[in-house]
Every structure is written in C-alpha cells, then in structure tokens.
Amino acid sequence: MTAAEFKRRRKQLMRMMGKNAIAIIPAAPERIRNRDVHYTYRPDSDFFYITGFSEPESVAVLIPGRKAAEYILFCRQHDPKREQWEGRRAGQEGAVRDFGADDSFPFSDLDEILPRMLEQCERIFYAMGCDSRLDRQMSEWIGKVRANSRSGLQGPLEFVALDHYLHDMRLYKSRSEIALMRRAAKLSAQAHINLMKKCCPGMLEYQLQAQFEYETRVKKATGQAYPAIVGGGNNGCILHYIENRDELRDGDLVLIDAGCEIDCYASDISRTWPVNGKFSEPQRQLYGLVLKAQLAAIAKVKPGNKWHLPHQTAIRVITRGLVELGLLKGQATALIKKKAYEKFYMHKTGHWLGMDVHDVGDYKVDGEWRILEPGMVLTVEPGLYIPRGTKGVHKRWQGIGIRIEDDVLVTKDGHDVLSKDVPKTPHEIEALMNK
C-alpha cells in the first residue's frame, strides 16, 4: 500500500467531514497476555486504514482546512533506551517523513494539545465506545473547553459517529486492496491444497493447523486472519471449534476454516474433505448438496443484486436437497417459511471481508438490504452440521459437519472468486489426496 493511497483516504474522509470539524482516531492499545508479556500487536483497522502507521500509543487527528496542519499524528517519541528493549519507533520526524503527517507531537502531550484543537471545531467525528480510556479523556477535554465558554470559545456542538463514514469507505476496495486480498487468498489456497495432500488418519488436528500457519507464514503472510478451525468428525459440527486437539480418524471428514492476513487484509477459506481421501456415500451426498448450494449462491453475486440473495438461494437449494435425502419432510416452501433448515444449517451464507475477517459495512441501508456493487468483497459459505445424537436422524448422517467457503469480489460484470485455486468437487479432492 502506497503513501498516496493513505493520503487519498484521508482527503476523502475530510471532504465528507466538511469545515469546522475534527476527527480523532486512536490506535489499538497493547494487550497484556500475562504479567509483562504482551499479545502480538496488530494495529486497529480503522486507524491503520487512514494512517498506514502500526505503532501503539498513537492518535490520528484530522482537521479539514486547518492552515497549520490538516493531519496531525500523536505518537511515541524517540527513546534510545526503550527502543533498545522494545524495538524502533518512528518518532515525530518519522511520522512526518515516512507516514505523511503534516505535523506530529508526542503522545504524552495529547492532554495538553488536543483540547486547544477542539476549541476551534463545531463537530467531533469520533467512534465512541471503542476505547474506554480515550472516551473518558474526551469527556474531560470537552469539559475543559466548555469551562472556557466565558472567554468567547464555543467549542464542539455535535458528536458524529466516525465509524459510519469510515466503514462505508472501507466497504469499497481499491485496486491495491484487492491486490493484497488476492495475494492472501492465493497463499491460503495453496496451504489448503498442501493440507489435503498431507492429511491422513492418525494425525492430530493441531498438526494441520500448524502446517497451515507455517505454509502461509513462510511465504510472507504477516499473520493469521483469525484462529484456525480444524474439526475432525463430530468436531466439524461445532461452528467455531478452535480446540484443535483431537486425532483425525479413518472414515471421518475434517473441516478446516483458515485464512492468512497480508498487511492487515484477510482471506477466509473453508474446505471439508475425507481424512482417508475417500468420501463415503452419505458424506458424498451431503457434500454434493452443500457444493450445489454454494455454486448457486456465488452465481447471485453480481452488481445490482441485493446482499441477501445469495443466502436465500443457498437456503432454497439446501432445503430441497434435505427433503430429497429424507432429512426434512414436507413441502420446501413451507419448510423454508418456518426455517426448518436451521436444524442443520444455522448461520448466514456470508459476511463482508476486508481488513477484518468479519469486515465492517452495513448490510442494510434505510431498512433495505444493501445492493451489491463493484469493489465489495464477501464470503459465500453454506454448510450442513449433523452432530452425533441428533434426534430423528439416521446414524449414517450423524457426525458429519461440512462447510465450503470462498472469498468473492464483486466486479463490474459479475464476480471473481479470489480463492478459486482450492479444489472443491469430490472428484478433484479425492484425486489430489490419492496422487
């Protein structure tokens, strides 16, 4: 991502804010793992989207039309002793030179400087509730400004939800964002392919997880987009199973939901395959139904269609298929109306994808489902889950969990499946596993 891209985003946001306004965007705080050990730091997505800056203890301030400086970055000062222990810092010089700030001040001066900036503005663009510490400071700063009202300073009159504007910007991906997401999807796709080749009975779920993380990290992924799900057999029926500790058994399926991240942009891919490389007949029938639903749903991803159309399409295909297999009884239309499918398929067919794996962006606008437009990226991920012990279901179907998930870009002519490199027909999977 270039400096010009971040500058363009700041300019776009400031145009929407208008004059006499200020936006305050904090970095994510560091989190303690235990005692003096921190979790690996990852920038807040909104903050990084605007700044490209990845240090904690930072706050970006945008003031459209301010002659002295429109973009101010508060960040940590250079401190040779601390940097010897904790790593390099950009400092005030680096914030301006390398990250495009018009001016920069030490983070420790925030309390002193920011209230003076607030005095000159009528509207504050800020995401309340995301940073409790900054929320308290904001309240104190506003109190200070209002206490000086006798001197003729009016100060802010209105709070505006910054995330409403910023998240709508993030929903539409630029060429450079799409390029990063395409790279992340390709790395994850190749890792899934290699897992299919290596998988065999007797392996442990966490071994596949470790292999996936190795495969992506060694090829320059900056991290994982989320904790990997590796569920063998009945564990595949737990939607967000992350224990990943059991043995993979001959005759079971394994469901793997894993995706890497590159420069804060996520991939999200799910595949399900037989541990021994050969689908049983019940597994093949259910898998074929999920695949049919996914392909039908992906076909509905194109400009002009509403967000919920892929989900509705998947529901229709799955419900009719469950009736044909005898897992549901009755007319498909009536079963859909009373959501009988939720016994086996209880989640939505997708979500927005971007800097966050469950990315920002409204699904409805003014009470209506959002229209799909070029530049949006979403997942398409129908599934079926029939845990052991499910009442009224023959044992041949039990212990089977299946999800097939791809990352799909809306293009001007239709769609592009970013994760298309991973095989997903039963024939392709069996051929790959049995080479």
N, C-alpha and C positions, 0 to 999 in steps of 0.2 A: 504494500500500500504506500503510495507516494505522499509527500508533504502537501502537494497540490490537492489531493483528494480530501485530506482532513480540512484544509483551508476552505475548499468548496462547501463542505458540510457546515462549517461554522458560519459562512456567509449566508447560506440558505436558511439556517436557523435564525440568524439575526434579522434577515428580511421579514420572516414571519413574526418576529417579536415586535418590530417597529421601534420608533424612537421612545425615549424616556423609560426604557425598560432595562432590566438586568437579569441575566441567567446565572445561576450558581449550580455547578455540577461537581459533586465530590467524587474522589477516588474511593474504591473499596478499602475498608480497614483491614489490617492484618489480623489473622485469627490464631489464637493460641491452640496448639494441639495438646500439649501437656507441658507443664512447668515453663521452661524458657524455650521450648521448641514450637515453631510456627508451622501451620499448614503451608504447602507450596502456594505462593502468592499468584493470584490471577486478577488482572485489572477488572474493575466494574465495566460492563459492556457499554453503557451509555457514555461514561467518562472516556473510555478508550475510543469510541466511535467518533467523538468530537476532537480529541487531542492526539491520539496515537502515543500517549505517554503512559508508561506502565509502572510507575513508582507509587507506593502507598504514601500517605500523608500529603495529599495533593488536592487542590481545589481549582477548577477552571471557572473563570468569570468572564462573561460576555456582556459588553455594554455597547449596543449599536450606536454609532455616531459620535462616540466619545473621542475627542480630538487627541487627548494624551495617549490613549491606548484602548482599542476595542476588545482585545483579547489579552487577559491577564492570567498568568498561571502561578498560583501559590504552590511551592514545593520545598523540599528539604534543601538546606544549604550544603555546600561542600563541607565535609568534616573528615580530614585525613585519618584521624584515629578511628572513627566509626566505620569509614569505608574500608579500612584495613581488616575489620572483623566482618562487616555485613555486605560489602560489595560497593561498586561505584555508584555515584549519584550524578545526575545531570547538573544540579545546581542552577542558580539563576542565569548564568551565562549559557549553559546548555539548553535551558528552556526556551531562550530566545533564538539561539543559533541553530539548534537542531530540531526544535519542535514548533517553530513558527509563532511563539508568543510575542506580542507587541511589547510586553513588559512582564517582569517576574519579581515576586517578593518571597521572602522566607515564609514557610508555613507557620512558623511561630509568631509571625506578625499579623496573622489573619484577624485576630480580635481587635487589633488597633486600626487596621486599614479598611477592612470591609465595611464597617458601619459608615464611614465617610463616603464610600461609594454608594451605599444605599440611600443616603440623604438626597442625592440628585435624581432619583428614579421614582416613577409613579407605579410601575408594575414589577413584581418579582416573579420570574419564572423559576420554579423550584419543585422538585419531586418530594413532597412531604411524606414522611413515614419510612423512607429508605435508610436513613442514617439518624438514629435517635440522638446521638451526641450533637450532630450539626443542627438537628431540629431545635434542641434546647438553646444552642448558641444563636440561631436565627431569631428565636423569641426574644432573647436578651438584646440582640442588636436592634431589633425593631423598637423595643422599649427605650433604648438609648436615643434613637432618632426622634421618637415621639416626645421624649422628655425635653428635647431642644426645640419644640414647636414654637415657643415664645420668641425665638430668635428669627422666626420667619421661614424656617425649613419645614416643608410639609411632609416630605418623605413618602414612602410607598403607600398607596391606597388600595392596592389589589394584589392578591396572590393568584398566579396562574399555574395550572398543572403542567410542568415542563414535559413530563413523560408523554402526555397526549400528543404533543408536536413531534418530539424526538422519536417516539416509537413508530409514528406514521412514516417518518423519513426512513427509518431502518427497515421497514417492510419492503421497500423497493430497492433491489440490489443493483449496484453499479456493475460495470464490466469487470473492474478489478475485484470486487467482492465475489462475483460469480466465478472468476478465475480461481480464487482461493478455495471456494466451496467445491469446485470441480476437482482441484488437487486433493482436498481432504477426502472426497468421495472415492477417488481413484486409489488412494493409499489404503483406505478402509476396505475397498472392494478386493484388492489384491490380498490383503490379510485374511479376509473371509475365505477366499479361494484356497489359500495355503492351509487354513484350518481344516477345510474339508479334506484336503489331501492327507493331513497328519492324523485326523481323528480315527480312533479305534477303541473297541471295548477295553475297559480296564484303566483308561486314562481318567484323570480327575478333572472336574470342571475348572478348577483354578489353573490347571496347566494350559487349557485352551485360552483362558483369559490372559495369562502371562505371555503366551505366544503371540496373541493379537497385539498386546501393548508393545512387545518387542518389535514385531514386524513393522508397525507404524512409526514407532519412535526412531528406529534405526534409519528410516527413510525421511527423517526430518520433520515429522509431526511434532508440534510443540506441546502436545499433551493429549489426554482423552477428553472427549466432549461430555462424558458422563460415566458413572461406574458401569462397567460391562455386566450384562446379564448372560449367564451361561447356565441354562437349566436343562438337565438331562431327565428324560422320563416325566414323572409326575411334577418335578420342579418346574418344568416348562409351562405348567398351568398357573403359576404364580406370576402375575404380570410384571412386577418389579422385583423379581428374585435376584439378590446380589450376594448371597452367602457363598455360592460357587465353590462348594467344598466336597460334594459327593462324587462317587465313582460313576462313570458312564457305563451303562450296562448293554450287553448284546441284546438286540431286539427293540431297544428304546429309540426314540427320537431325541435330538438335542436342539434346543432353541437358543440361538446366540443373537443378542441385540447389542451391538458395539459400534462405536464410531470415534474416529480421532478428530483432533482440532488442529488447525493451522492458523497461527496469528489471530486467535480468538474467533475463528469461523469454524462451525461444526459440520460434521457429517453424522448420519444416523441411519444405520442399516441393520435389518434383521433378516436372518435366514434360519431355516429349520431343515435338518437332514437326519437320515438314519445313522446311528452310531456305527453300525456294521457295514454301511454302504449299500444296503438294500431295503427299500420300503416294503413293509408288509402290506397286504391288500387293504385293511382298514386304514392304515396310515396313508396309503396312496390315494384312497378315495377322499379322505378329509383334506389332505394336502391339495389335491386337484381342485377341490371346491374353493379353498382359500385363494389359490392362484387365479382361478377364474374370476373371483370377486375382485382381486387386486387389479388384474388387467382391465376389467370393465371400469373400475374406478379411475385408473390412470387415464383411460380414454376420455374421461369427462373433464380432465384438467386442461382447460384452454380459455383464452380471453373471452369474457362475456358470460361465462357460466358462473353460477353462484357457488360460494365456498362449500355449502353443504351437499352439493350434487354428487360428488364422489362418494360421500358417506351413504347417502340414500341409495345410490347404485349398488354399493357393496352389500348393504342390508338386504336388498331385493334378491341378489344372486345367492347370498348365503341362506336366507330363509327358504327359498325354493329348493335349494340343494339339500338342506336339512330335512325338508318334507320328503324328498325323493329317497333319502337314505333311511327314513323312518325315525329319525331323532326328534322330529316335531310332527304333530298330527293336526290336520285341519287345512283350511284354505290359506294360502300365503298372504293374501291381502289382509285378512282378519288377524293373522298371527303377527304381521308387521305392525298393525294398528295397536295391538296390545303389548308390543315389544317382547314377544315370546323368545325371540332370538337372543335376548340378553342373558339367558341361562348359559349360553355357550360363547357369546360374543358381546362383551360388556363395555367396550371402550369405543371411542370415536375412531374414524378411519385415518385421521392425520392431524397434523399441527403445523404451524409456521416453523421454519427452520432458518437459522442465520447465525448471529453471534452467540445466541443461546440455543441449546438444543430444543427447548420449547420456547421459541422465539416470541418477541413482542409483536403487537399489532392486533387491532380489534377484529373480531370475527363477524361482528355485526356493526352496521352504521345506520343510525337513526331507526333501530329496531329491525332492520332488514339485513339478511345475510349478505356479506361483502361480495362484490363482483371480483372475480379473478382477473388480474392484469399482468402484462409482461413485466418481468423482473421480480415477481414474487416467487418464493421457494417454499414448498410444503412437503411433508411426508405423506405417503399413501401406504397404510399398514393394517389391513384387515387381519383377523385371526380367529382361531377356534380353540377353546380350552375346556377339556372334559376331565376333571380330576378323578382319581380313583375314589370309588364310593359314591359317585353321582347317582342319585335315586332315579329309577325309571330308565336307566341307560344300560344296554347290554355291555358286558365286560370287555368285549372286543374293541369298543371305542374308548374305554377308560384309560387314563394315564397318558393321554395324548394332548400336547399343547403345541400349537402351530401359529407362527406369525411370519408374514413376508412383508418386508418394509423397504421402500426405496425413496430416494430424495429426488423430487421432481421440480424442475424450473418451468415456470410459465413463460412461453416465448410469444412472439407476435403472431405466429402461425399455429401454435398449439402448445406442445410441451417438449421438454428434453429430460430424460431420466439420467441424472448425474451418476447414479450408482449402477448403471446397466451392465457393467462388466461382470457382476457376480451371477453365475448360473442360478436359475431358479425353477426350471422344469425338472420333474423327477428323472427323466432320461438323462439330462445334462449332468445333474448331481451324481447319479449312480455311475455314469461314465467317468466323471472326474475322480470319484473316490476309488474306483476299481481299476484305474490305469496300472 
